[in-house]
Amino acid sequence: MTKEQIAAIAVVLLLGVVFFMRLYRRQQEPPKEPPKPRPLPKTGKICCPMCGAEAKLTGKQWECPWCGDSGWLK
């Protein structure tokens, strides 16, 4: 075997050991719990006070897609 072949085999073995160690370490870690999903904001429909079109209600705010008016709910 030539020096180049020995060096190539050494590099492949070194990369294999590094890959194996990362994989082995990952299996030993306890599994993490997935994050809890946040609740979605309440949505609904109301009539726009400016034009009378159906406005979208999101949480404490409303917005009219027709005239662009928006505001806060009290």
C-alpha positions in Angstrom: 0.0 0.0 0.0 1.1 3.5 -0.7 1.2 6.4 1.7 -1.8 8.0 -0.1 -3.9 4.9 0.3 -3.1 4.6 4.0 -3.9 8.3 4.5 -7.2 7.8 2.7 -8.1 4.8 4.9 -7.2 6.7 8.0 -9.4 9.7 7.0 -12.4 7.4 6.3 -11.9 5.6 9.6 -11.7 8.9 11.5 -14.9 10.2 9.9 -16.6 6.9 10.7 -15.6 7.1 14.4 -16.8 10.8 14.6 -20.1 9.9 12.9 -20.6 6.9 15.2 -19.8 8.9 18.4 -22.4 11.6 17.4 -25.0 9.0 16.7 -24.3 7.1 20.0 -24.4 10.3 22.0 -27.8 11.3 20.5 -29.3 7.9 21.5 -28.3 8.3 25.1 -30.0 11.8 25.6 -33.5 11.6 27.1 -36.2 12.5 24.6 -37.4 16.0 24.7 -41.1 16.8 25.1 -42.5 18.7 22.1 -43.6 22.3 22.9 -47.2 22.7 23.7 -49.2 24.5 21.0 -50.5 27.9 21.8 -54.3 28.4 21.6 -55.5 30.2 18.5 -57.1 33.6 18.9 -60.9 33.8 18.9 -62.2 34.7 15.5 -65.7 35.7 14.4 -67.7 38.1 12.2 -69.4 41.4 13.0 -70.9 44.1 10.8 -68.7 47.1 10.0 -70.1 50.4 11.5 -68.9 52.4 8.5 -70.1 50.5 5.5 -72.2 47.6 6.9 -70.1 44.9 5.3 -69.1 41.8 7.3 -66.0 42.5 9.3 -63.5 40.0 10.6 -63.1 39.7 14.3 -59.7 38.6 15.7 -59.3 38.6 19.5 -60.1 42.1 20.7 -59.7 43.8 17.3 -61.9 43.9 14.2 -61.1 44.8 10.5 -63.3 45.4 7.5 -62.0 43.9 4.2 -64.3 46.2 2.2 -63.5 49.7 3.4 -60.4 48.9 5.4 -61.7 50.4 8.7 -60.6 48.7 11.9 -60.8 49.2 15.6 -60.7 47.7 19.1 -63.6 46.0 20.9 -64.5 47.3 24.3 
